Amino acid sequence: MIDTVTEHLFPDPTTRPHYAVGVVSHGVALTKPFHVTHTGPAAMALGWVPPPPGRTPAPARDDDLLATLPRSPRFNARTDAYTQVFQTQLEKLALNAFCNPTCALHDAKTGFLVTMPALRRAILTEISAVVLALPELQGVPGVRERFAVNRLETTVSHILTQNAETTCSMVWDMRAGRETEVRFINGYWVRRGREVGVATPVNEELVQAVLHRTGLNNRSTVKNVESEVKVKSREI
């Protein structure tokens, strides 16, 4: 997402703002336009993105934003070093890479995902390999253990079990005919995989399946792509 904002809104590095990032784990539901219900209390993780080489860090006055949000008990927010917030982001992206497109393609609640263990394993295996090759996490303590495939499966399974009756945002987007976030979820893993030389065929297939479902009228093409994803997940 930051890359897209930089490309389209702030291409000039001399006028580009300093970026703060956050990971929101709270559950929310859009009940009607402009009405959001807080369905599940959780937490927020916040931090500054390091500036590119040659640029000074964010001025001290900008710290007021990240200092203010944790004061609200309902937010349950904390600030942390970027490498820690980044890892939290990656964990959430790993969860969403399995949950969102799979539920969207089957128009199903989160509980449906327990029937897809092979696909879960395939997606998380690709993601684990990508994360462990990311240059920004080289030498960071605990990364290899945190993003081991078995650890990711345990984390994802626990969260999905707790939220079996919820409906992923991509399901709602697809039902409403809106553009989904698949390019920013599975597409992120595909892009980073290419950068570090890790193949991500299952994530690529899921991106294509969702794009076909939302953008093409050729239903046979959609079914062929979806079937290929399912076959590949069973083979892995």
Phi and psi in degrees as a GROMACS rama.xvg file:
@    title "Ramachandran Plot"
@    xaxis  label "Phi"
@    yaxis  label "Psi"
@TYPE xy
-61.2093  -39.8281  ILE-2
-61.0504  -40.254  ASP-3
-67.8325  -43.3499  THR-4
-61.5617  -43.274  VAL-5
-62.6455  -44.8745  THR-6
-65.2786  -42.8793  GLU-7
-96.3472  -27.8479  HIS-8
-110.77  -34.8314  LEU-9
-132.486  60.5423  PHE-10
-68.796  -23.7156  PRO-11
-85.6305  113.35  ASP-12
-64.6279  -21.0846  PRO-13
-75.5849  -22.9974  THR-14
-113.032  4.50998  THR-15
-72.7117  133.128  ARG-16
-74.0995  167.357  PRO-17
-80.0645  138.042  HIS-18
-97.5138  135.371  TYR-19
-110.849  142.821  ALA-20
-121.65  156.782  VAL-21
-148.904  152.806  GLY-22
-121.162  120.325  VAL-23
-106.18  119.37  VAL-24
-100.37  -4.92468  SER-25
-61.7067  147.109  HIS-26
-90.6846  131.08  GLY-27
-136.174  156.61  VAL-28
-137.455  135.127  ALA-29
-84.8427  102.538  LEU-30
-79.8849  -32.2452  THR-31
-164.283  168.628  LYS-32
-51.4136  126.347  PRO-33
70.358  15.4449  PHE-34
-126.448  115.876  HIS-35
-119.982  133.17  VAL-36
-106.4  132.161  THR-37
-80.2278  103.058  HIS-38
-94.9939  -20.2465  THR-39
-152.684  107.441  GLY-40
-62.8643  139.622  PRO-41
-152.362  -119.988  ALA-42
-152.374  168.793  ALA-43
-132.177  139.205  MET-44
-118.443  130.585  ALA-45
-129.745  148.817  LEU-46
-171.794  162.322  GLY-47
-86.9882  139.714  TRP-48
-79.4851  129.141  VAL-49
-57.9439  138.904  PRO-50
-69.7159  156.528  PRO-51
-66.4951  162.962  PRO-52
-54.8479  136.03  PRO-53
90.8474  -5.38243  GLY-54
-111.683  141.164  ARG-55
-74.1179  153.278  THR-56
-64.2435  169.435  PRO-57
-60.033  140.573  ALA-58
-62.8435  156.23  PRO-59
-59.2131  -32.2989  ALA-60
-63.7355  -26.4125  ARG-61
-70.9732  -16.9759  ASP-62
-66.4888  -15.2606  ASP-63
-58.0861  -36.8388  ASP-64
-62.173  -51.1524  LEU-65
-74.2239  -16.8379  LEU-66
-83.7707  -25.7349  ALA-67
-81.7632  -43.0644  THR-68
-57.4994  -41.6411  LEU-69
-65.7873  -10.64  PRO-70
-74.0121  -15.9971  ARG-71
-87.8265  114.123  SER-72
-58.0838  -34.2479  PRO-73
-65.1401  -32.8702  ARG-74
-69.5489  -31.8666  PHE-75
49.7759  50.8427  ASN-76
-98.3304  150.642  ALA-77
-141.418  152.326  ARG-78
-102.922  149.213  THR-79
-153.191  170.712  ASP-80
-63.2691  150.113  ALA-81
-58.182  -38.6778  TYR-82
-61.9081  -32.0246  THR-83
-75.526  -43.3167  GLN-84
-63.7055  -39.3712  VAL-85
-60.446  -42.5458  PHE-86
-64.802  -37.6096  GLN-87
-64.3616  -39.9246  THR-88
-59.9118  -44.5683  GLN-89
-65.6623  -37.7088  LEU-90
-62.0526  -42.8996  GLU-91
-67.0938  -38.5569  LYS-92
-65.2977  -33.9384  LEU-93
-64.5993  -45.0817  ALA-94
-60.4238  -49.0442  LEU-95
-67.0902  -29.723  ASN-96
-64.77  -28.9005  ALA-97
-89.0559  -49.1262  PHE-98
-67.5645  -53.6848  CYS-99
-64.394  -57.7882  ASN-100
-67.2412  -35.3641  PRO-101
-66.6291  -46.8382  THR-102
-66.008  -38.263  CYS-103
-64.4907  -42.3225  ALA-104
-69.1932  -22.5648  LEU-105
-107.967  2.99175  HIS-106
47.9303  53.5756  ASP-107
-128.788  160.121  ALA-108
-75.3676  168.387  LYS-109
-59.7572  -33.5627  THR-110
-58.5117  -23.0335  GLY-111
-60.7219  -25.9426  PHE-112
-65.8686  -18.0365  LEU-113
-66.373  -15.374  VAL-114
-87.6148  1.26304  THR-115
-123.604  51.6822  MET-116
-65.2148  -34.5274  PRO-117
-67.504  -40.7774  ALA-118
-66.1961  -41.3525  LEU-119
-57.4701  -47.4363  ARG-120
-62.2634  -41.3583  ARG-121
-64.4632  -45.1371  ALA-122
-64.2346  -47.1214  ILE-123
-70.3021  -27.9468  LEU-124
-64.63  -44.1936  THR-125
-62.2951  -45.6837  GLU-126
-64.0219  -42.5615  ILE-127
-57.8126  -44.8518  SER-128
-63.8592  -38.385  ALA-129
-66.5282  -49.3205  VAL-130
-58.7395  -44.3139  VAL-131
-68.2344  -13.8648  LEU-132
-101.69  -3.70474  ALA-133
-66.5529  129.648  LEU-134
-63.6443  -32.6013  PRO-135
-72.7456  -9.55278  GLU-136
-112.701  4.50471  LEU-137
-66.1147  128.961  GLN-138
83.9234  -2.24776  GLY-139
-79.1996  123.96  VAL-140
-60.8632  139.68  PRO-141
85.4358  -7.01456  GLY-142
-64.6183  -45.8996  VAL-143
-60.185  -40.1232  ARG-144
-72.5644  -41.8786  GLU-145
-65.6044  -33.4567  ARG-146
-110.621  21.3063  PHE-147
-64.4376  148.06  ALA-148
-57.4769  -47.3276  VAL-149
-62.56  -38.0064  ASN-150
-66.7137  -42.6903  ARG-151
-61.5683  -42.2975  LEU-152
-61.896  -41.2081  GLU-153
-63.7022  -45.0259  THR-154
-62.062  -48.8804  THR-155
-64.2341  -45.1383  VAL-156
-61.6978  -39.9436  SER-157
-62.8783  -46.0864  HIS-158
-65.9152  -42.3248  ILE-159
-66.4727  -36.3754  LEU-160
-63.74  -39.3771  THR-161
-69.3621  -22.8964  GLN-162
-120.614  34.2551  ASN-163
-60.6274  -29.1885  ALA-164
-94.6246  2.74069  GLU-165
-86.1089  164.328  THR-166
-119.804  124.313  THR-167
-62.6237  151.179  CYS-168
-60.9352  -33.1598  SER-169
-68.1237  -28.3763  MET-170
-63.8864  -46.8625  VAL-171
-63.082  -41.2698  TRP-172
-61.2249  -44.5435  ASP-173
-67.7841  -39.4413  MET-174
-62.291  -35.9417  ARG-175
-86.6097  -3.70005  ALA-176
75.8848  18.0588  GLY-177
-86.0653  158.287  ARG-178
-66.3714  136.403  GLU-179
-90.5803  175.354  THR-180
-96.6028  19.1352  GLU-181
-60.1737  -31.3861  VAL-182
-67.1789  -28.1816  ARG-183
-91.4159  -9.97226  PHE-184
-105.108  -83.4112  ILE-185
-65.1466  -34.3637  ASN-186
-62.4831  -31.3066  GLY-187
-62.3646  -45.7135  TYR-188
-65.7421  -35.3447  TRP-189
-64.0195  -47.0976  VAL-190
-64.3884  -47.2008  ARG-191
-67.5284  -32.873  ARG-192
-61.5702  -42.1284  GLY-193
-64.2048  -37.5118  ARG-194
-63.81  -35.5204  GLU-195
-106.371  6.72664  VAL-196
77.4419  30.1878  GLY-197
-112.374  125.125  VAL-198
-72.918  139.533  ALA-199
-133.218  59.3512  THR-200
-63.2374  -35.6743  PRO-201
-69.9451  -43.3562  VAL-202
-62.9682  -38.4893  ASN-203
-61.9015  -43.3797  GLU-204
-63.796  -38.7327  GLU-205
-66.2719  -40.0874  LEU-206
-57.951  -49.3328  VAL-207
-64.6759  -38.5735  GLN-208
-63.2027  -43.7944  ALA-209
-68.0959  -42.3066  VAL-210
-63.6323  -39.65  LEU-211
-64.1896  -44.3698  HIS-212
-62.5891  -37.3046  ARG-213
-91.0259  -16.497  THR-214
-122.14  -6.4592  GLY-215
-123.43  149.722  LEU-216
-95.8106  -7.55931  ASN-217
-78.6687  93.4063  ASN-218
-66.3115  -31.5673  ARG-219
-65.9128  -36.5464  SER-220
-64.1043  -42.3682  THR-221
-60.0064  -47.7372  VAL-222
-64.0768  -36.8088  LYS-223
-64.3816  -43.1533  ASN-224
-64.3983  -45.1275  VAL-225
-64.3184  -40.3322  GLU-226
-63.6292  -38.7083  SER-227
-63.9416  -38.4695  GLU-228
-61.1278  -45.4681  VAL-229
-66.0986  -41.0078  LYS-230
-63.6309  -45.0154  VAL-231
-63.0815  -38.0346  LYS-232
-67.4363  -31.1025  SER-233
-75.3742  -28.3503  ARG-234
-76.8059  -25.3846  GLU-235
